[in-house]
Amino acid sequence: MTEIPKSHPRYASLLARERVAEGVRQGYTSTQGLIAQGRGECFDYLIGEKTNPSAEKAIRAAAALLLLAERPALSVNGNVAALAAEEMVALAAALAIPLEVNLFHRSEERVRKIADLLRQKGAAGVLGEKPDSVVPGLEHARALATRGGIYDADVVLIPLEDGDRCEALAAMGKKVIAIDLNPLSRTARKAAVSIVDNILRAVPALTEQVRKLSDLPRSDLLIIVAQYDNEKVLRQAVQEISDHLQRQFREENCRQHTD
Ligand code: PTJ
C-alpha cells in the first residue's frame, strides 16, 4: 500500500481509497468496488466527512433494533471487508452473532478470501460459504443466503449495496438497516433505518451504541424504535448536505473578499 503521511489534509479519505485498492489486489474486493468507493467519497465530501445529527439518530435506532431482534444478521461484501473488517467483527462480537458474506459479483474464491479475512480478524462465526437458500425475487448471486443467518433473520444490516436486495429482504418481512452515504439511493429509501454516513465512522459508532443501550429494558428500546422516522431522518440528511454546501460557498466568498 502507498504510505499516506498522517499530516496529509485528506489522510482518512486517501487511506480508505488505499484499503479498497488493496482489497482488489488481494482479490477480495471487486474491481467494481473501486467505482463504489468513488461514489462514496463524493457523497462523504458533500456531507462534510463527519457523522451528522441525522446519522446519530439512525445509529441509535439501528442499535435498538439490533438489540431487540431475535435473530439479527450482518452482511459483508467486498468493500465492507476492505474498509471495515475489524470493525464488523467487533460489532458481531458485541451482539454475539456471526457475520455473513454476501456478494453481488460473486465468486467462490472471493467468498472464501473474505471469510478467511474475517476469521483472521477474530470473527467467531462466518456464514456465506455454503448458502442453502435463496431470497425470493432476486435473479443474481446476492439472493444466496444461509439458514440460521440472513435467510431466517428478523433484522439485517446491509452496508454499501444497491437497492434491490433491500427491497427483497423487506418483502420477506425483515427490518433492514442500511449504511449508505447516498441519502437518495434506493437502499436508503427502502430501508427501515438508513445510516447516511461513512462505514468507517458508522460501524464503530454503532458498536458503541449497542454496548451503551444493551443495559436498557426492552420497553425503552421499543420507544427508541417507535420514535424513529426514517423518512424524516433522510430529509434531514439532505438538508445537512445543503447547509454544508452553503457554508462552504460563504467561506469561499469571504476568502475571495479578504485575499
Ligand atoms: O463485493 P460485491 O461483489 O458484493 O460488490 C459490492 C459493491 C459495493 C461493488 C456493490 O454492492 C455495488 O456496486 O454497490 P453500488 O451500487 O456502487 O452501491 C454502493 C453504495 O454504497 C453507494 O450508494 C455508495 O455511495 C455507498 N458507499 C460507497 N462507499 C461507502 C458508501 N457508503 C458508506 N460508506 C462508504 N465508505
Residues whose N, C-alpha, C, O or C-beta is under 5 A from the ligand:
A	BS01	PTJ	S30 Q32 G33 A36 Q37 R39 G40 F43 N77 G78 N79 N102 L103 F104 H105 R106 L160 E161 D162 I179 D180 L181 N182 S185 D197 N198 I199
